[in-house]
């Protein structure tokens, strides 16, 4: 080898060996070796799969679409394209410093990516179990699937309190009670993180509605904020030590949550000793300079505009580079814990069969028995020889809501499927009629996707047909259902909070016809939050609240109906006598007729009346 070549080779070796590496050298040394551009890139997500971000809600910054060539502009080392298709986002990689890109994925009821994973029951159902050991096991199973699929951080659990029954995301929150919320969330986080992956508490803080969530100004006293709406977050941060926290979209007392130093630094870090990093909710388009200064480490999923704003602020002195360095320390501390950094291989073979059994167990234990007159449940299988299975929901069950709580599952089991599998004879002509109706109605709608779970209006059934069923079958099982999800709140209207005329008439006709022959009617509620039942709750012989019970829905329902699993579920929020009894009724979704603000005038007031109070649940 010629002398000049030798010198060059030795110089390159020395240069590489002298370059700090994450995990080998101190985090401070790694940060000192970064360029300003690298620092900015690591604190802003890569925006890989979102060339056209969604249009923002009212009262937010109205952005344009991404440049057409944006995907080509993203540096290849940051993209890792195709690694985990369908994940929510990823961070920027700096290979020369040993910093990998880490992957974030929704969501609270399972790993939401493009591949099959287990769709577990809604988290409000998990809270209904009051069983922290069970919730830990569910979190652990989700953590195992994260490891298997190459996901580093799960964007869950959702911990906002159920302030109002109309909140669209109640199904993926936990409770109206901060103590129960904290206990269940802590068990969930500990389960997930037992697998060496991270959880992310969201949405910090006071994000208790979907209406104008990007811009609403939430106004409340400091004592109410701390003693009620932050209580579960504090408990979970202290007890479970989550890796990350996600800031909310909304303002809190005039300051955007992602720019709120009082929340993100004074309380979260200084008081609660949180040692992870904070990321924004997706497409929080606020000022990235103010976010960095407040202690919001990472803007997700990141935009070129945010990077340019940070570059300009550093250049003109508006933003001290030391702020970036401080925030990078939090990020690197977590990256070092991730399976990607540790070099854990992912096999893309999650234990779907084993986890399906756990999903079934959890779903059954979280269902709540609201009524059970004359010991109607569990069913006397010796007397039930033929079933009249009524209601669209008996054939097309809702297993979860839309948005981040939607999971790419391999299958779902309806009650009709479970009864057939268990050998329970059902009236064949009735089943055929419902199946044809479901097929026709689903054919009119787009396929299920992130923002849309197709819904079907209840089918009217002729009175004479119901009278025939009452004569020829032994019991009526009637399922009514409601869908909800991210991006919109529910409506105080028939077909949502209230039953439709078709639904109420169907229930009344079934009860009237079957009771003539001294036969029972069981009402199943396939819903994610409370609905108005005051006028009808005395009609059926039993009411079983099944929630949105995950992919093993039908099996779990049948386990409960037959007594294979004893009832233990207790309500995590009340069912109200009238909507006006909801303490926040006059201030939801906004106050004083102003769509830009909501004032928490109700404080911690308890409802005037409830049909079924918090903690209610019958047993066998």
C-alpha positions in Angstrom: 0.0 0.0 0.0 1.4 3.4 -0.9 2.2 5.7 1.9 -0.5 8.3 1.0 -3.2 5.6 0.9 -2.1 4.3 4.3 -2.2 7.8 5.8 -5.7 8.4 4.5 -6.9 5.0 5.8 -5.5 5.6 9.2 -7.0 9.0 9.3 -10.4 7.7 8.4 -10.1 5.0 11.2 -9.1 7.6 13.7 -11.9 9.9 12.6 -14.5 7.2 13.0 -13.1 6.0 16.3 -13.1 9.6 17.7 -16.7 10.3 16.6 -19.0 9.9 19.6 -21.5 7.0 19.5 -24.8 6.8 21.3 -24.5 4.2 24.1 -20.7 4.2 24.0 -20.1 7.8 24.8 -22.1 10.1 27.0 -25.3 11.6 25.6 -23.8 15.0 26.1 -20.8 14.1 24.0 -23.1 12.8 21.2 -25.2 16.0 21.3 -22.0 18.1 21.2 -21.0 16.3 18.0 -24.3 17.0 16.2 -24.8 19.8 13.7 -27.6 22.2 14.2 -29.4 20.6 11.3 -29.1 17.1 12.9 -30.4 18.5 16.2 -33.5 20.0 14.5 -34.1 16.8 12.5 -34.1 14.6 15.5 -36.6 16.9 17.3 -39.0 16.9 14.4 -40.6 13.7 13.0 -39.9 12.5 9.5 -43.4 12.7 8.2 -42.8 9.7 5.9 -46.2 8.4 5.1 -48.2 11.7 5.1 -47.5 13.7 1.9 -50.9 15.4 2.4 -51.7 16.1 6.0 -55.3 16.3 7.1 -57.1 19.6 7.1 -57.0 21.1 10.6 -60.0 21.8 12.8 -61.4 25.4 13.1 -59.3 27.9 15.1 -56.0 26.3 14.1 -53.2 27.3 11.7 -54.4 26.5 8.2 -51.5 24.9 6.4 -51.2 24.0 2.7 -50.4 20.6 1.4 -46.8 19.2 1.4 -44.7 19.9 -1.6 -45.2 17.2 -4.3 -41.5 16.2 -4.1 -41.5 16.1 -0.3 -41.0 12.3 -0.1 -37.9 12.6 -2.2 -36.6 15.4 0.0 -36.6 13.2 3.1 -33.1 11.9 3.7 -33.0 8.2 3.2 -31.4 7.3 6.5 -34.4 8.9 8.2 -37.1 7.1 6.2 -36.5 3.3 6.8 -39.4 3.0 4.4 -41.3 -0.2 4.6 -40.0 -1.2 8.0 -43.3 -1.1 9.7 -46.0 -0.2 7.2 -49.0 1.6 8.7 -47.2 2.8 11.8 -48.0 6.3 13.0 -44.5 7.8 12.5 -40.9 7.5 13.2 -38.0 9.7 14.4 -34.9 10.8 12.4 -31.8 8.6 12.2 -28.2 9.8 12.5 -26.1 6.7 11.6 -22.7 8.4 12.0 -23.5 8.9 15.7 -25.2 5.6 16.2 -28.7 7.1 16.5 -31.4 4.9 14.9 -34.8 5.8 13.8 -37.5 4.6 16.3 -41.1 3.7 15.4 -44.3 4.9 17.0 -47.6 3.2 16.6 -51.2 3.6 17.8 -53.0 2.6 19.8 -54.9 1.7 23.0 -56.6 -1.5 22.0 -53.7 -3.1 20.0 -50.8 -2.3 17.7 -52.3 -0.4 14.8 -50.2 -1.1 11.7 -51.0 -2.6 8.3 -50.3 -6.2 9.4 -52.6 -8.4 11.5 -52.4 -7.8 15.2 -54.8 -8.6 18.1 -57.8 -6.3 18.5 -58.2 -6.2 22.3 -61.4 -4.9 24.0 -61.9 -1.2 24.4 -60.0 0.3 27.3 -63.2 1.4 29.0 -64.1 -2.3 29.2 -60.7 -3.0 30.7 -61.4 -0.4 33.4 -64.7 -2.1 34.0 -62.9 -5.3 35.1 -61.2 -3.5 38.0 -58.6 -6.2 37.6 -55.1 -4.6 37.4 -53.4 -8.0 37.0 -55.6 -8.7 33.9 -54.9 -5.3 32.5 -51.2 -5.8 33.1 -51.4 -9.0 31.0 -53.2 -7.3 28.2 -50.5 -4.5 28.2 -47.9 -7.2 28.2 -49.4 -9.0 25.2 -49.6 -5.7 23.3 -45.9 -5.1 24.2 -45.0 -8.6 22.9 -46.7 -7.8 19.6 -44.8 -4.5 19.4 -41.5 -6.4 19.8 -42.6 -8.9 17.2 -43.6 -6.2 14.7 -40.7 -3.8 15.2 -42.5 -1.0 17.1 -40.7 0.9 19.8 -43.3 3.1 21.4 -47.1 2.6 21.7 -49.2 5.8 21.6 -51.3 4.7 24.5 -53.0 4.7 27.0 -55.5 7.4 26.5 -56.1 8.8 30.0 -58.5 11.8 29.6 -61.4 11.6 31.9 -64.9 10.9 30.6 -66.3 14.3 31.4 -69.3 13.8 29.2 -71.0 10.7 27.7 -70.9 12.3 24.2 -67.1 12.5 23.9 -66.3 10.5 20.8 -63.2 8.8 22.4 -64.7 7.6 25.6 -64.4 4.0 24.4 -60.6 4.4 24.3 -60.3 6.3 27.6 -60.7 4.6 31.0 -63.1 6.3 33.4 -64.8 9.3 34.7 -63.0 8.7 38.0 -59.3 9.8 38.2 -58.4 7.2 40.8 -59.7 4.3 38.8 -58.1 5.8 35.6 -54.7 6.0 37.3 -54.8 2.5 38.6 -55.8 0.9 35.3 -53.4 3.1 33.2 -50.5 2.2 35.5 -51.2 -1.5 35.1 -51.4 -1.1 31.4 -48.2 0.9 31.1 -46.3 -1.5 33.4 -47.5 -4.4 31.2 -46.4 -2.8 28.0 -43.1 -1.7 29.2 -42.3 -5.0 30.9 -41.4 -6.1 27.3 -38.7 -3.5 26.8 -40.8 -1.2 24.7 -42.4 2.1 25.6 -45.8 3.5 26.4 -47.0 7.1 25.8 -49.6 8.7 28.1 -52.1 10.9 26.2 -53.4 13.5 25.8 -51.8 15.8 28.3 -54.0 17.6 29.4 -57.7 18.2 29.6 -58.5 16.8 26.1 -62.0 15.7 27.0 -63.8 16.3 23.7 -63.2 16.0 20.0 -65.2 19.0 18.9 -62.7 21.7 17.9 -60.0 19.8 19.7 -57.3 21.6 17.8 -58.3 25.0 19.0 -60.6 24.9 22.0 -59.5 26.9 25.0 -60.2 24.9 28.2 -60.7 27.2 31.2 -60.5 25.7 34.7 -59.1 26.5 38.1 -55.7 25.2 39.1 -57.1 23.2 41.9 -59.6 21.5 39.6 -56.8 20.9 37.0 -54.4 19.3 39.6 -56.8 17.5 41.8 -59.1 16.0 39.1 -57.8 16.2 35.5 -54.1 15.7 36.2 -54.5 13.3 39.1 -54.4 10.1 37.0 -51.5 11.3 35.0 -49.5 12.1 38.1 -50.2 8.7 39.6 -49.2 6.9 36.4 -46.1 8.9 35.9 -44.9 8.2 39.5 -46.0 4.6 39.6 -45.4 3.2 36.1 -42.7 5.6 34.8 -43.9 5.8 31.1 -41.2 6.5 28.5 -43.2 9.3 26.8 -46.1 11.6 27.1 -48.2 13.2 24.3 -49.3 16.7 24.6 -52.9 17.6 23.8 -54.1 19.8 20.9 -56.2 22.1 23.0 -55.3 25.2 25.0 -55.4 25.2 28.8 -56.3 28.5 30.3 -55.3 30.3 27.0 -52.0 28.5 26.4 -51.7 25.6 23.9 -50.8 22.4 25.8 -47.8 21.7 23.5 -46.5 25.2 24.3 -47.4 25.1 28.0 -44.3 25.3 30.2 -46.4 25.1 33.3 -47.7 21.7 32.3 -44.7 20.2 30.5 -41.9 21.4 32.7 -43.0 22.9 36.0 -45.5 20.1 36.7 -44.5 17.1 34.6 -40.8 17.2 35.0 -40.0 19.4 38.0 -42.8 18.2 40.3 -43.4 14.6 39.1 -39.8 13.9 38.1 -40.8 12.6 34.6 -37.6 11.5 32.8 -38.9 10.7 29.4 -39.7 12.9 26.5 -42.9 14.7 25.3 -44.2 14.6 21.8 -47.0 16.5 20.2 -50.2 14.9 19.0 -50.1 14.3 15.3 -50.2 17.5 13.2 -50.2 19.9 16.2 -49.3 22.9 14.0 -48.4 25.3 16.8 -45.1 27.3 17.0 -42.2 24.8 17.2 -40.0 27.4 18.9 -42.4 27.9 21.7 -42.9 24.1 22.0 -39.2 23.5 22.3 -38.9 26.3 24.9 -41.8 24.8 26.9 -40.3 21.3 27.0 -42.2 19.6 24.2 -39.3 17.6 22.8 -40.6 16.2 19.5 -43.0 17.6 16.9 -44.9 14.7 15.3 -45.1 13.6 12.6 -43.1 16.7 11.6 -43.2 19.1 8.7 -40.7 21.0 6.6 -42.2 24.3 7.9 -41.5 23.3 11.5 -37.9 22.6 10.7 -37.5 25.9 8.8 -38.9 27.8 11.7 -36.4 26.2 14.1 -33.5 26.9 11.7 -34.5 30.6 11.5 -35.0 30.9 15.3 -31.5 29.5 15.9 -30.0 31.8 13.2 -31.6 35.0 14.5 -31.1 34.1 18.2 -34.8 33.8 19.0 -34.1 30.2 20.2 -31.0 29.3 22.2 -29.3 26.2 20.9 -29.0 25.1 24.5 -32.8 24.5 24.6 -32.4 22.0 21.8 -29.5 20.3 23.6 -31.7 20.0 26.8 -34.5 18.5 24.9 -32.3 16.1 23.0 -31.0 14.7 26.3 -34.5 13.5 27.0 -34.9 12.0 23.6 -31.6 10.1 23.6 -32.3 8.8 27.1 -35.3 7.0 25.7 -33.8 6.0 22.4 -31.2 4.0 24.3 -33.9 1.9 25.9 -35.7 1.0 22.7 -35.5 -2.5 21.0 -34.3 -0.8 17.8 -31.3 0.6 19.6 -30.7 -2.7 21.4 -30.7 -4.5 18.1 -33.7 -6.7 18.9 -34.7 -8.6 15.9 -38.4 -8.6 15.0 -40.0 -11.7 13.4 -43.4 -10.3 12.4 -45.0 -13.4 13.9 -47.1 -12.2 16.9 -48.7 -14.8 19.1 -52.2 -14.1 17.7 -53.8 -17.3 18.8 -52.6 -17.0 22.4 -53.5 -13.4 22.6 -56.9 -14.0 21.2 -57.6 -16.2 24.2 -56.6 -13.3 26.4 -58.7 -10.8 24.5 -61.7 -13.2 25.0 -61.0 -13.5 28.7 -60.7 -9.7 29.2 -63.8 -9.0 27.1 -65.9 -11.3 29.2 -64.7 -10.0 32.5 -65.3 -6.4 31.6 -68.9 -6.7 30.5 -71.4 -5.2 32.9 -74.7 -6.7 33.9 -77.2 -3.8 34.2 -80.4 -5.8 34.7 -81.2 -9.4 35.6 -84.8 -10.0 36.6 -85.9 -13.4 37.8 -82.4 -14.8 37.3 -82.7 -14.6 33.5 -78.9 -14.9 33.2 -77.0 -17.1 33.0 -79.1 -18.9 30.5 -80.6 -22.3 31.4 -79.1 -24.2 28.5 -81.4 -27.1 29.2 -84.5 -24.9 28.4 -83.0 -22.9 25.6 -83.3 -25.1 22.6 -83.8 -22.4 19.9 -82.8 -18.8 19.9 -84.4 -15.8 18.2 -81.3 -13.7 17.5 -82.4 -10.1 16.8 -80.7 -6.9 16.0 -78.1 -6.0 13.4 -75.4 -5.9 16.1 -75.9 -9.6 16.7 -74.6 -10.3 13.2 -72.2 -7.4 12.6 -70.6 -6.6 15.9 -68.6 -3.4 16.5 -65.3 -4.6 18.1 -63.7 -1.2 18.4 -64.1 2.5 17.4 -62.7 4.5 14.6 -59.4 6.4 14.6 -56.3 5.4 16.6 -58.3 2.7 18.3 -58.9 0.8 15.1 -56.8 -2.3 14.6 -56.0 -4.4 11.5 -57.4 -7.7 12.9 -57.5 -11.1 11.2 -61.2 -11.6 12.0 -64.0 -10.7 14.3 -66.6 -13.0 16.0 -70.2 -12.0 16.1 -72.7 -13.4 18.5 -74.3 -15.2 15.6 -70.9 -16.8 14.8 -70.4 -17.8 18.4 -73.8 -19.4 18.8 -73.4 -21.3 15.6 -70.0 -22.5 16.6 -71.3 -23.7 20.0 -74.2 -25.6 18.4 -77.1 -23.4 19.6 -79.9 -23.7 17.0 -81.2 -20.3 15.8 -84.2 -19.5 13.8 -82.8 -19.9 10.3 -85.2 -17.6 8.4 -84.5 -14.8 10.8 -80.7 -15.3 10.5 -81.0 -15.3 6.7 -83.0 -12.1 6.8 -80.5 -10.3 9.0 -77.5 -11.5 7.1 -78.9 -10.4 3.7 -79.7 -7.0 5.2 -76.2 -6.6 6.7 -74.5 -7.6 3.4 -76.7 -5.2 1.4 -76.1 -2.3 3.7 -72.4 -2.8 4.0 -72.1 -3.0 0.2 -73.3 0.6 0.1 -70.4 1.9 2.2 -66.6 2.1 1.9 -64.5 -0.6 3.5 -63.5 -0.1 7.1 -60.5 2.2 7.5 -58.8 4.4 10.0 -61.5 7.1 10.0 -64.5 5.0 9.2 -66.1 1.9 10.6 -69.2 1.3 8.5 -72.4 1.6 10.5 -75.8 0.0 9.7 -79.2 1.3 10.9 -81.4 -1.1 12.8 -83.6 -3.2 10.6 -87.4 -3.1 11.2 -89.0 -6.5 11.7 -92.7 -7.1 11.1 -94.9 -7.6 14.1 -96.2 -10.9 12.8 -92.7 -12.2 12.3 -91.9 -11.4 15.9 -95.0 -13.1 17.1 -94.0 -16.2 15.2 -90.6 -16.1 16.7 -92.1 -15.8 20.2 -94.1 -19.0 19.6 -91.4 -21.0 17.9 -88.2 -20.1 19.9 -87.2 -20.2 23.5 -85.5 -16.8 24.1 -84.9 -13.5 22.3 -81.4 -12.1 22.3 -81.5 -8.5 20.9 -78.4 -6.4 20.3 -78.4 -2.7 19.8 -75.2 -0.8 19.0 -73.5 2.5 18.7 -70.2 3.5 16.9 -67.9 6.3 18.0 -64.4 7.4 17.4 -61.7 9.9 16.9 -62.3 13.2 15.2 -66.0 13.8 16.2 -68.1 13.8 19.3 -71.4 11.9 19.5 -74.7 13.7 19.0 -77.6 14.3 21.4 -79.9 12.8 18.9 -81.9 9.6 18.0 -79.6 7.0 16.5 -76.8 8.2 18.8 -77.4 9.1 22.5 -81.1 8.2 22.1 -82.7 5.1 20.6 -84.3 5.5 17.3 -88.0 4.8 16.8 -87.2 1.6 15.0 -84.9 0.4 17.9 -87.4 1.2 20.6 -90.3 -0.3 18.7 -88.3 -3.5 18.0 -87.5 -3.8 21.7 -91.1 -3.2 22.8 -92.6 -5.6 20.3 -90.1 -8.4 21.3 -90.8 -7.9 25.0 -94.6 -7.9 24.5 -94.6 -10.9 22.2 -92.2 -13.1 24.2 -93.7 -12.3 27.6 -97.1 -13.5 26.3 -95.5 -17.0 26.2 -93.6 -16.4 29.5 -90.3 -16.3 27.6 -87.4 -14.0 28.2 -85.8 -11.1 26.3 -82.1 -10.2 26.8 -80.9 -6.8 25.5 -77.2 -6.6 24.7 -75.6 -3.1 24.3 -72.7 -3.1 21.9 -71.6 0.5 22.6 -68.5 2.5 23.7 -70.1 5.0 26.1 -73.4 5.5 27.9 -76.7 6.0 26.1 -80.2 7.0 27.2 -82.1 4.0 28.6 -84.5 5.6 31.1 -87.7 4.8 29.1 -86.8 1.2 28.3 -84.6 -0.2 31.0 -87.5 -2.0 32.7 -88.7 -3.7 29.6 -86.2 -6.6 28.9 -85.6 -9.3 31.5 -81.8 -8.7 31.4 -79.5 -6.0 30.0 -75.9 -6.9 29.3 -73.4 -4.1 28.5 -70.9 -5.6 26.2 -69.0 -2.4 25.3 -66.8 -2.6 22.1 -65.3 -6.0 23.1 -62.5 -6.7 20.6 -62.2 -9.4 18.0 -63.4 -12.2 20.2 -66.6 -10.3 20.9 -69.2 -13.1 20.2 -67.3 -15.7 22.1 -67.0 -13.4 25.1 -70.7 -12.6 25.0 -71.6 -16.2 25.0 -69.2 -17.0 27.8 -71.1 -14.4 29.9 -74.6 -15.4 28.7 -74.1 -19.0 29.6 -72.3 -18.4 32.9 -69.0 -19.9 31.7 -67.6 -16.6 33.0 -69.2 -15.1 36.1 -70.1 -11.4 36.0 -67.7 -9.0 37.6 -67.8 -5.8 35.5 -68.5 -2.5 37.2 -69.3 0.7 35.4 -66.3 3.1 35.0 -68.8 5.9 34.4 -72.5 6.5 35.1 -75.5 6.0 32.9 -77.6 9.1 33.5 -81.3 9.3 34.1 -81.5 12.3 31.8 -78.8 14.0 29.8 -79.5 17.2 31.8 -78.2 15.3 34.9 -74.7 15.3 33.4 -72.8 17.9 35.3 -71.1 19.2 32.2 -74.3 19.2 30.1 -74.6 23.0 29.9 -70.9 23.4 29.0 -70.3 20.6 26.4 -68.8 20.9 23.8 -68.4 24.7 24.4 -69.5 27.4 26.7 -71.4 30.7 26.3 -72.1 29.9 22.7 -68.4 30.4 21.9 -67.0 27.5 19.9 -63.5 28.6 20.9 -63.8 27.9 24.6 -65.2 25.6 27.2 -65.4 26.5 30.8 -65.4 23.8 33.5 -68.1 25.3 35.6 -69.2 22.0 37.0 -66.0 21.4 38.9 -66.1 18.0 40.5 -69.9 18.0 40.9 -71.6 14.6 41.0 -74.6 13.9 38.7 -78.0 14.9 40.1 -79.5 11.6 39.2 -78.1 8.4 37.6 -79.9 5.4 36.1 -76.8 3.3 36.9 -74.1 4.9 39.0 -70.4 4.7 38.8 -69.3 1.3 40.1 -72.6 -0.4 39.4 -72.7 -3.9 38.1 -74.7 -7.0 39.0 -73.3 -10.5 39.6 -74.6 -14.0 39.2 
